[in-house]
Amino acid sequence: MAVITQFIFAAVLCPIAHADQFLSRSALRKDAFEEAVFSGLTGVAHNASVQSVKREMETMFSALPKNAHGNLDPSTVRYALHRYFVDKHGWFVKGLDPADANLDFSTSGMVKEKATKYIQDIFDKKLNGRGVGLEDLANFAIMVADLVHAEAVEDLERVYSALRFDLNSELSLKDFDTAIRAFLSEAIVFDAKIRSRTEFEIFEERARLSYPEYDDIVMWARDMHLFTEFSKRSRDNPFISHGIDFDHASSFMKLIVHHFGSLLNMECQTMKDDLVKMQIGDSGRLLVSDFYGNRDLQLHESFKYLKNLGVVEESETYSTRLVISNYISSKSRCLPFSGYYAVCCPDECHRLLGRFEREFTAPVATPEMIIDVVSRTVSSSMMSPSNVSATLFARLTKIASTHGGKVPLHGRLFKQWMHYVYPLECSFPHITGTVNAVNQDEWLVIHEEIDDAMTTDEERLHFTSSRSGARIQVDDMPWSDVEEVVGFHHHQVQDGHTFKGCLRLVMGLVLLVSFLVPSVRGLSILWSKRPTSEKQFQHWSV
């Protein structure tokens, strides 16, 4: 395990002033955390894990906008880490959203939602504001992953204590299974803290009620543990009965948190397939009336909650529609598995964007270059590459015209364009500040008067009784010309400024020479006619 993990374990697990804070999954000790990160920075620079993460991030890093030092600015760092964790583990890490950039860290206590921002502040101090390079970005990613692992171990320790298991003794397979189930129950039930074996049984039943796939998750965890046991069987002494010590349990926690996202992917794909069957043409949209009318769907959230998620389109000219990709990627589909992250459905648009990044290795591209890649790229829902309509090509050209002839690959307008080319993979990007989506648990905290986020029979009847629909054209779907870019690519602009500066210098020299040549010629003529005596000179000068 990397050196930094040891320091972060100490920061996360160290006692806090109040017992309630110690039990809270969101509390951290700020001073210990800062010391851990500073101490750990020097211990991982040449670690094999860092080199591996660097290779995984290299293509994306090369295509992201850079500052004057060739590094990533804070907003771009958050964007890069968000994509990395979503693609690798299915983690939607709290605090990597650009909207969290101005969080306040003046208090002595620090919530886990702010941990990533705080790490970035420490990096900025270490790097003197020059931005984050590829190796530092890999270090950053490993720090976050180690924090997640440390939290899982902390939760497992608390579960051991609640179940009266000795940390210094080996557990039987049956007791270890109980501990893992208690851990999973806490992760699934909102704000659950098991304090006894009786409470564990209560919380496990609550987990089954709130998450019908709970038993499938338990089966998956058991299978993973059996696989790990089988893989190391050749290294164990067959004549010694091996129990499960806490070091082994801690290592298994790392497997749980790293691979849990892949388990949710199957559920997300099933949900997507069910919705696609109801879509209007190839629009990636379906009527809300069809959504509520399909009794085979597992969940039907209330319309008010769907609007909060930003997944519906309303207009006076057409029936209300649900945007499939936005719904699949919404917080309604997320499981808040940790104080640091939630597990949500994968963002399939990342893979498509990665194709453009590999092709261009630059943050911008011309419309023609983009169309060429689209003509050779298929998505999970397309049997053949997309044919870009004249309307979409015109929109792409317009995006380029507002950016000096090239399209920023990491801007809102290009993502909006991608949504219409790949409507089932790329979600529609709302303008920052227009949507403030929350998960279902948070929704219930906001609305104390309701018991869940689901629709009522009256609401369902209202929508299903007013069904009307028609084929959707591209021109019928929303389009906003508001641009928002991930970061400012200084090198591109700097090169332009350098060229313009050189051009000004050359033109200035040409003008200077054009002025000096006749002047020098005139002086040379006057010098050749210089008087031979002082008297002549005085007369000539008059």
C-alpha positions as CSV (number, residue, x, y, z in Angstrom):
1,M,0.0,0.0,0.0
2,A,1.3,3.5,-0.8
3,V,2.9,5.5,1.9
4,I,0.2,8.2,1.6
5,T,-2.5,5.7,2.5
6,Q,-1.0,5.2,6.0
7,F,-1.1,9.0,6.6
8,I,-4.6,9.3,5.3
9,F,-5.8,6.4,7.4
10,A,-4.5,8.3,10.4
11,A,-6.2,11.5,9.3
12,V,-9.6,9.8,8.7
13,L,-9.5,7.6,11.8
14,C,-8.1,10.0,14.3
15,P,-10.5,10.9,17.2
16,I,-12.6,14.0,16.9
17,A,-13.7,16.2,19.8
18,H,-17.3,15.0,20.0
19,A,-18.5,11.5,19.9
20,D,-21.4,12.4,17.5
21,Q,-18.9,13.8,15.1
22,F,-16.8,10.7,15.3
23,L,-19.8,8.6,14.3
24,S,-20.7,10.9,11.5
25,R,-19.6,9.7,8.1
26,S,-19.1,13.3,7.0
27,A,-16.8,14.5,9.7
28,L,-13.0,14.8,9.2
29,R,-10.2,16.4,11.2
30,K,-8.9,19.3,9.1
31,D,-5.4,19.8,10.6
32,A,-4.7,16.0,10.6
33,F,-6.0,15.8,7.1
34,E,-3.7,18.6,5.9
35,E,-0.7,17.0,7.6
36,A,-1.5,13.7,6.0
37,V,-1.7,15.1,2.5
38,F,1.5,17.2,2.9
39,S,3.4,14.2,4.4
40,G,2.2,11.8,1.7
41,L,3.0,13.9,-1.3
42,T,6.6,13.0,-1.2
43,G,6.1,9.3,-0.8
44,V,4.2,8.4,-4.0
45,A,6.0,10.2,-6.8
46,H,7.6,7.1,-8.2
47,N,5.1,4.6,-6.9
48,A,4.0,1.9,-9.5
49,S,0.4,2.8,-8.8
50,V,1.1,6.4,-9.9
51,Q,2.7,5.3,-13.1
52,S,-0.3,3.1,-13.8
53,V,-2.8,5.9,-13.2
54,K,-0.7,8.2,-15.4
55,R,-1.1,5.8,-18.3
56,E,-4.8,5.7,-17.8
57,M,-5.1,9.5,-17.7
58,E,-2.5,10.3,-20.4
59,T,-4.8,10.5,-23.4
60,M,-7.4,12.6,-21.7
61,F,-4.7,14.9,-20.1
62,S,-3.1,15.6,-23.5
63,A,-6.4,16.7,-24.9
64,L,-7.5,19.0,-22.0
65,P,-7.1,22.8,-22.1
66,K,-3.8,23.8,-20.4
67,N,-2.7,27.0,-18.7
68,A,0.5,29.0,-19.5
69,H,2.6,26.4,-17.7
70,G,1.2,23.4,-19.7
71,N,-0.8,22.3,-16.6
72,L,-4.4,22.0,-15.6
73,D,-6.2,24.8,-13.8
74,P,-8.6,23.9,-10.9
75,S,-11.8,23.6,-12.8
76,T,-10.1,21.3,-15.4
77,V,-8.6,19.2,-12.6
78,R,-12.0,18.6,-11.1
79,Y,-13.4,17.7,-14.6
80,A,-10.6,15.3,-15.3
81,L,-10.9,13.5,-11.9
82,H,-14.6,13.3,-12.2
83,R,-14.3,11.5,-15.6
84,Y,-11.6,9.2,-14.3
85,F,-13.5,8.0,-11.3
86,V,-16.8,7.6,-13.1
87,D,-15.1,5.6,-15.9
88,K,-12.9,3.5,-13.7
89,H,-15.0,2.8,-10.6
90,G,-18.5,4.3,-11.3
91,W,-17.8,6.8,-8.5
92,F,-19.4,10.2,-8.7
93,V,-17.1,11.8,-6.1
94,K,-18.6,14.7,-4.1
95,G,-16.8,18.0,-4.6
96,L,-15.6,17.4,-8.1
97,D,-18.5,19.4,-9.6
98,P,-17.2,22.9,-10.6
99,A,-20.2,24.4,-8.6
100,D,-18.3,23.3,-5.5
101,A,-15.3,25.5,-6.2
102,N,-16.0,28.2,-3.6
103,L,-16.6,25.9,-0.6
104,D,-15.4,27.4,2.8
105,F,-12.7,25.6,4.8
106,S,-12.4,28.1,7.6
107,T,-13.9,25.8,10.2
108,S,-11.9,23.3,12.2
109,G,-14.1,20.5,11.2
110,M,-14.2,19.4,7.5
111,V,-17.0,17.5,5.8
112,K,-16.1,14.8,3.3
113,E,-17.9,16.5,0.5
114,K,-15.2,19.2,0.7
115,A,-12.2,16.8,0.8
116,T,-11.4,16.9,-2.9
117,K,-11.5,20.7,-2.9
118,Y,-9.2,20.8,0.1
119,I,-6.7,18.5,-1.5
120,Q,-6.6,20.7,-4.5
121,D,-5.9,23.8,-2.3
122,I,-3.0,21.9,-0.8
123,F,-1.7,21.0,-4.3
124,D,-2.0,24.7,-5.3
125,K,0.2,25.6,-2.3
126,K,2.8,23.0,-3.2
127,L,2.9,23.9,-6.9
128,N,2.8,27.7,-6.3
129,G,-0.4,28.1,-8.4
130,R,1.3,26.7,-11.6
131,G,-1.5,24.2,-12.0
132,V,-1.5,20.4,-11.9
133,G,0.6,18.2,-14.2
134,L,-0.1,14.6,-15.2
135,E,1.9,13.1,-12.4
136,D,0.3,15.4,-9.8
137,L,-3.1,14.6,-11.2
138,A,-2.3,10.8,-10.8
139,N,-1.2,11.5,-7.2
140,F,-4.4,13.4,-6.6
141,A,-6.5,10.5,-7.9
142,I,-4.7,8.0,-5.6
143,M,-5.2,10.2,-2.6
144,V,-9.0,10.3,-3.2
145,A,-9.0,6.5,-3.8
146,D,-7.1,6.0,-0.5
147,L,-9.6,8.2,1.3
148,V,-12.4,6.1,0.1
149,H,-10.6,2.9,1.1
150,A,-9.8,4.4,4.5
151,E,-13.5,5.3,5.1
152,A,-14.5,1.7,4.2
153,V,-12.1,0.3,6.8
154,E,-13.4,2.8,9.3
155,D,-17.0,1.7,8.7
156,L,-15.9,-2.0,8.9
157,E,-14.2,-1.3,12.2
158,R,-17.4,0.2,13.6
159,V,-19.4,-2.8,12.3
160,Y,-17.0,-5.2,14.1
161,S,-17.5,-3.2,17.3
162,A,-21.3,-3.2,17.0
163,L,-21.4,-7.0,16.3
164,R,-18.9,-7.6,19.2
165,F,-16.3,-9.0,16.9
166,D,-12.6,-8.8,18.0
167,L,-10.4,-6.8,15.6
168,N,-7.4,-8.9,16.7
169,S,-9.0,-12.3,16.2
170,E,-9.8,-14.2,13.1
171,L,-13.5,-14.5,12.1
172,S,-15.2,-17.6,10.8
173,L,-16.6,-17.4,7.3
174,K,-20.2,-17.1,8.8
175,D,-19.2,-14.2,11.0
176,F,-17.3,-12.5,8.2
177,D,-20.4,-12.8,6.0
178,T,-22.5,-11.1,8.7
179,A,-20.0,-8.3,9.0
180,I,-20.0,-7.7,5.2
181,R,-23.8,-7.7,5.2
182,A,-23.9,-5.2,8.0
183,F,-21.5,-3.0,6.0
184,L,-23.7,-3.2,2.9
185,S,-26.8,-2.4,5.0
186,E,-25.2,0.7,6.4
187,A,-24.2,1.8,2.9
188,I,-27.7,1.3,1.4
189,V,-29.9,2.6,4.2
190,F,-29.7,6.4,4.4
191,D,-27.8,7.7,7.5
192,A,-27.7,4.2,9.1
193,K,-25.4,3.5,12.0
194,I,-25.6,-0.1,13.4
195,R,-24.9,-0.3,17.1
196,S,-25.9,-3.9,17.9
197,R,-26.7,-7.3,16.2
198,T,-30.4,-6.6,16.7
199,E,-30.1,-3.3,14.9
200,F,-28.2,-5.0,12.1
201,E,-31.2,-7.3,11.5
202,I,-33.5,-4.3,11.5
203,F,-31.3,-2.3,9.0
204,E,-30.9,-5.3,6.8
205,E,-34.6,-5.6,6.4
206,R,-34.8,-1.9,5.7
207,A,-32.2,-2.3,3.1
208,R,-34.2,-5.0,1.3
209,L,-37.3,-2.8,1.4
210,S,-35.6,0.4,0.1
211,Y,-33.4,-1.5,-2.5
212,P,-35.0,-4.6,-3.9
213,E,-31.7,-5.8,-5.4
214,Y,-30.1,-5.9,-1.9
215,D,-29.9,-9.8,-1.9
216,D,-28.3,-9.7,-5.3
217,I,-25.6,-7.4,-3.9
218,V,-25.0,-9.7,-1.0
219,M,-24.7,-12.6,-3.5
220,W,-22.2,-10.6,-5.6
221,A,-20.1,-9.8,-2.5
222,R,-20.0,-13.5,-1.5
223,D,-19.0,-14.6,-5.0
224,M,-16.2,-12.0,-5.0
225,H,-14.9,-13.3,-1.7
226,L,-15.0,-16.9,-2.8
227,F,-13.1,-15.9,-6.0
228,T,-10.4,-14.1,-4.0
229,E,-10.1,-17.1,-1.6
230,F,-9.8,-19.5,-4.5
231,S,-7.2,-17.4,-6.3
232,K,-4.8,-17.5,-3.2
233,R,-5.5,-21.2,-2.4
234,S,-2.3,-22.3,-4.0
235,R,-0.3,-20.1,-1.6
236,D,-2.0,-21.3,1.6
237,N,-1.1,-24.3,3.7
238,P,-3.9,-26.8,3.1
239,F,-3.3,-28.4,6.6
240,I,-4.0,-25.2,8.5
241,S,-7.6,-23.9,8.9
242,H,-7.5,-20.2,8.0
243,G,-9.9,-17.7,9.6
244,I,-10.3,-14.2,8.3
245,D,-8.2,-11.6,10.1
246,F,-8.9,-7.9,9.9
247,D,-6.1,-7.2,7.4
248,H,-7.7,-9.6,5.0
249,A,-11.1,-8.0,5.6
250,S,-9.6,-4.5,5.0
251,S,-8.2,-5.6,1.6
252,F,-11.5,-7.1,0.7
253,M,-13.2,-3.7,1.4
254,K,-11.0,-2.2,-1.3
255,L,-12.3,-4.7,-3.8
256,I,-15.9,-4.0,-2.7
257,V,-15.7,-0.2,-3.1
258,H,-13.6,-0.5,-6.4
259,H,-16.0,-2.9,-8.1
260,F,-19.4,-2.0,-6.8
261,G,-20.0,0.4,-9.6
262,S,-19.8,-2.4,-12.2
263,L,-22.7,-4.2,-10.4
264,L,-25.0,-1.2,-10.8
265,N,-24.1,-1.0,-14.5
266,M,-26.3,-4.0,-15.3
267,E,-29.3,-2.5,-13.6
268,C,-28.8,0.7,-15.5
269,Q,-28.6,-1.1,-18.8
270,T,-31.8,-2.9,-18.1
271,M,-33.5,0.4,-17.2
272,K,-32.2,2.0,-20.4
273,D,-33.5,-0.9,-22.6
274,D,-37.0,-0.6,-21.1
275,L,-37.1,3.1,-21.8
276,V,-35.7,2.9,-25.3
277,K,-38.6,0.6,-26.3
278,M,-40.9,3.6,-25.7
279,Q,-38.8,6.3,-27.3
280,I,-40.3,8.5,-30.1
281,G,-38.4,7.6,-33.2
282,D,-34.6,8.0,-32.6
283,S,-35.0,11.1,-30.5
284,G,-33.9,9.6,-27.2
285,R,-37.1,10.9,-25.7
286,L,-40.4,9.4,-24.7
287,L,-43.7,10.8,-23.6
288,V,-44.1,11.3,-19.9
289,S,-47.6,9.7,-20.3
290,D,-45.9,6.6,-21.6
291,F,-43.4,6.6,-18.8
292,Y,-46.2,6.7,-16.1
293,G,-48.3,4.3,-18.1
294,N,-45.8,1.5,-18.2
295,R,-46.5,-0.6,-15.1
296,D,-43.5,-2.8,-15.8
297,L,-41.1,-0.1,-14.8
298,Q,-39.8,-0.5,-11.2
299,L,-39.9,3.2,-10.3
300,H,-42.1,6.1,-11.2
301,E,-40.9,9.3,-9.5
302,S,-43.2,12.2,-9.0
303,F,-43.3,14.8,-11.8
304,K,-42.1,17.5,-9.5
305,Y,-39.1,15.4,-8.6
306,L,-38.4,14.7,-12.3
307,K,-38.5,18.4,-13.0
308,N,-36.0,18.9,-10.2
309,L,-33.7,16.4,-11.9
310,G,-33.9,18.3,-15.2
311,V,-35.0,15.2,-17.1
312,V,-38.3,16.5,-18.7
313,E,-39.0,18.9,-21.5
314,E,-42.2,21.0,-21.4
315,S,-43.7,23.1,-24.2
316,E,-47.0,24.6,-25.4
317,T,-46.4,23.0,-28.8
318,Y,-45.8,19.4,-27.8
319,S,-46.6,16.9,-25.0
320,T,-44.3,16.7,-22.1
321,R,-41.3,14.4,-22.8
322,L,-38.7,12.6,-20.7
323,V,-35.1,12.7,-21.9
324,I,-33.8,9.1,-21.5
325,S,-30.1,9.8,-21.2
326,N,-30.7,12.5,-18.6
327,Y,-33.0,10.2,-16.6
328,I,-30.5,7.3,-16.7
329,S,-27.6,9.6,-15.6
330,S,-29.7,11.5,-13.0
331,K,-29.2,11.4,-9.2
332,S,-32.4,9.4,-8.9
333,R,-30.4,6.4,-10.2
334,C,-27.5,7.0,-7.7
335,L,-26.8,5.0,-4.5
336,P,-25.0,7.2,-1.9
337,F,-22.6,4.4,-1.1
338,S,-20.0,6.5,0.8
339,G,-19.5,9.9,2.5
340,Y,-17.1,10.6,-0.4
341,Y,-19.1,9.4,-3.4
342,A,-22.3,8.0,-4.8
343,V,-22.5,5.1,-7.3
344,C,-24.5,6.1,-10.3
345,C,-25.1,4.8,-13.8
346,P,-22.1,5.2,-16.1
347,D,-21.7,8.1,-18.4
348,E,-21.5,6.5,-21.8
349,C,-20.7,9.9,-23.4
350,H,-17.2,9.8,-21.8
351,R,-16.2,6.8,-24.1
352,L,-17.3,8.7,-27.2
353,L,-15.5,11.9,-26.1
354,G,-12.4,9.8,-25.4
355,R,-12.5,8.7,-29.1
356,F,-12.2,12.4,-30.2
357,E,-9.4,13.0,-27.7
358,R,-7.4,10.0,-29.0
359,E,-7.9,11.2,-32.6
360,F,-7.0,14.9,-32.0
361,T,-4.8,14.9,-28.8
362,A,-5.8,18.6,-28.6
363,P,-8.6,20.5,-26.9
364,V,-10.1,21.8,-30.1
365,A,-10.9,20.5,-33.6
366,T,-12.4,21.8,-36.9
367,P,-16.0,20.8,-37.8
368,E,-14.6,18.8,-40.7
369,M,-12.3,16.8,-38.4
370,I,-15.2,16.1,-36.0
371,I,-17.6,15.0,-38.7
372,D,-14.9,12.6,-40.0
373,V,-14.6,10.9,-36.6
374,V,-18.4,10.8,-36.2
375,S,-18.7,9.0,-39.5
376,R,-16.4,6.3,-38.1
377,T,-17.8,6.0,-34.6
378,V,-20.7,3.9,-33.4
379,S,-22.3,4.0,-29.9
380,S,-23.9,1.2,-27.8
381,S,-27.3,2.0,-29.3
382,M,-26.3,2.4,-32.9
383,M,-25.6,-0.4,-35.4
384,S,-23.8,2.0,-37.8
385,P,-22.2,5.4,-37.6
386,S,-24.5,8.4,-37.4
387,N,-25.3,10.5,-40.4
388,V,-25.1,14.2,-39.3
389,S,-28.0,16.2,-40.6
390,A,-27.5,19.6,-42.4
391,T,-29.0,21.3,-39.3
392,L,-26.5,19.7,-36.9
393,F,-23.6,20.4,-39.3
394,A,-24.7,24.1,-39.4
395,R,-24.8,24.2,-35.6
396,L,-21.4,22.7,-35.4
397,T,-20.0,25.3,-37.8
398,K,-21.7,28.0,-35.8
399,I,-20.0,26.7,-32.6
400,A,-16.6,26.8,-34.4
401,S,-17.2,30.4,-35.7
402,T,-17.6,31.7,-32.1
403,H,-14.2,30.1,-31.2
404,G,-12.0,31.3,-34.1
405,G,-12.8,28.4,-36.4
406,K,-12.4,25.4,-34.1
407,V,-14.7,23.7,-31.6
408,P,-13.7,23.3,-28.0
409,L,-14.2,19.6,-27.2
410,H,-14.8,20.2,-23.5
411,G,-17.4,22.9,-23.8
412,R,-21.1,22.9,-23.2
413,L,-22.1,23.7,-26.8
414,F,-20.1,20.7,-28.1
415,K,-21.7,18.4,-25.5
416,Q,-25.1,19.7,-26.5
417,W,-24.2,18.9,-30.1
418,M,-23.1,15.4,-29.1
419,H,-26.4,14.9,-27.3
420,Y,-28.3,15.2,-30.6
421,V,-25.8,13.0,-32.5
422,Y,-25.8,10.4,-29.7
423,P,-29.1,11.1,-27.8
424,L,-29.1,7.8,-25.8
425,E,-25.5,8.1,-24.6
426,C,-24.9,11.9,-24.1
427,S,-27.2,13.8,-21.8
428,F,-28.5,17.2,-22.6
429,P,-26.2,19.8,-20.7
430,H,-28.2,22.3,-18.7
431,I,-26.8,25.8,-18.2
432,T,-25.1,26.0,-14.9
433,G,-27.4,27.1,-12.2
434,T,-30.7,26.2,-14.0
435,V,-30.9,22.8,-12.4
436,N,-30.2,21.9,-8.8
437,A,-30.8,18.1,-8.8
438,V,-30.8,16.1,-5.6
439,N,-31.0,12.4,-4.8
440,Q,-34.2,10.9,-3.3
441,D,-32.9,10.9,0.2
442,E,-32.0,14.6,-0.1
443,W,-35.4,15.3,-1.6
444,L,-37.2,13.8,1.4
445,V,-35.1,16.0,3.7
446,I,-36.1,19.1,1.7
447,H,-39.8,18.0,1.6
448,E,-40.6,16.8,5.1
449,E,-44.3,16.5,4.3
450,I,-43.8,13.5,2.0
451,D,-42.7,9.9,2.7
452,D,-41.1,9.2,-0.7
453,A,-40.3,10.7,-4.1
454,M,-42.7,8.5,-6.0
455,T,-45.8,9.6,-8.0
456,T,-49.3,9.2,-6.8
457,D,-52.2,7.4,-8.5
458,E,-53.9,10.8,-9.1
459,E,-50.8,12.2,-10.8
460,R,-50.3,9.0,-12.9
461,L,-53.9,9.2,-14.1
462,H,-53.5,12.9,-15.0
463,F,-50.7,12.1,-17.4
464,T,-51.8,8.8,-18.8
465,S,-55.3,10.2,-19.7
466,S,-53.8,13.0,-21.9
467,R,-51.5,11.1,-24.2
468,S,-50.6,12.7,-27.6
469,G,-47.4,12.5,-29.5
470,A,-45.8,12.9,-32.9
471,R,-42.5,12.3,-34.6
472,I,-39.8,14.6,-33.3
473,Q,-37.4,16.5,-35.6
474,V,-34.1,18.0,-34.6
475,D,-35.6,21.5,-35.0
476,D,-38.3,20.6,-32.5
477,M,-35.8,20.0,-29.7
478,P,-34.3,22.6,-27.4
479,W,-31.0,24.3,-28.3
480,S,-29.2,27.0,-26.3
481,D,-26.3,29.1,-27.6
482,V,-24.9,29.6,-24.1
483,E,-21.3,28.4,-24.0
484,E,-19.5,27.1,-20.9
485,V,-16.0,25.7,-21.2
486,V,-14.1,23.5,-18.8
487,G,-11.0,25.6,-18.9
488,F,-9.1,28.3,-20.9
489,H,-6.5,26.8,-23.2
490,H,-3.7,29.4,-22.8
491,H,-1.3,27.8,-25.3
492,Q,-3.7,28.1,-28.2
493,V,-4.3,31.8,-27.5
494,Q,-0.7,32.5,-26.6
495,D,0.4,31.1,-29.9
496,G,-2.1,33.4,-31.6
497,H,-0.8,36.4,-29.6
498,T,2.8,35.5,-30.5
499,F,2.0,35.4,-34.2
500,K,0.2,38.7,-34.0
501,G,3.0,40.2,-32.0
502,C,5.6,39.0,-34.5
503,L,3.5,40.3,-37.4
504,R,3.3,43.7,-35.7
505,L,7.1,43.7,-35.2
506,V,7.7,42.9,-38.9
507,M,5.3,45.5,-40.1
508,G,6.9,48.1,-37.8
509,L,10.4,47.2,-39.1
510,V,9.1,47.6,-42.7
511,L,7.7,51.0,-42.0
512,L,10.9,52.0,-40.2
513,V,13.0,50.9,-43.1
514,S,10.7,52.6,-45.7
515,F,11.2,55.8,-43.7
516,L,14.9,55.5,-43.1
517,V,16.0,54.6,-46.7
518,P,15.1,57.9,-48.4
519,S,16.3,59.8,-45.4
520,V,19.7,58.2,-45.5
521,R,19.9,58.6,-49.3
522,G,19.2,62.4,-48.9
523,L,21.8,62.8,-46.2
524,S,24.4,61.0,-48.3
525,I,23.7,63.5,-51.1
526,L,24.0,66.5,-48.8
527,W,27.2,65.1,-47.3
528,S,28.8,64.7,-50.8
529,K,28.1,68.5,-51.4
530,R,29.7,69.6,-48.2
531,P,31.4,73.1,-48.4
532,T,35.3,73.2,-48.4
533,S,35.7,76.3,-46.2
534,E,34.1,77.7,-43.1
535,K,32.9,80.8,-45.0
536,Q,31.2,78.7,-47.7
537,F,29.7,76.5,-45.0
538,Q,28.2,79.5,-43.2
539,H,26.8,80.9,-46.5
540,W,25.3,77.5,-47.4
541,S,23.8,77.1,-44.0
542,V,22.0,80.4,-44.3
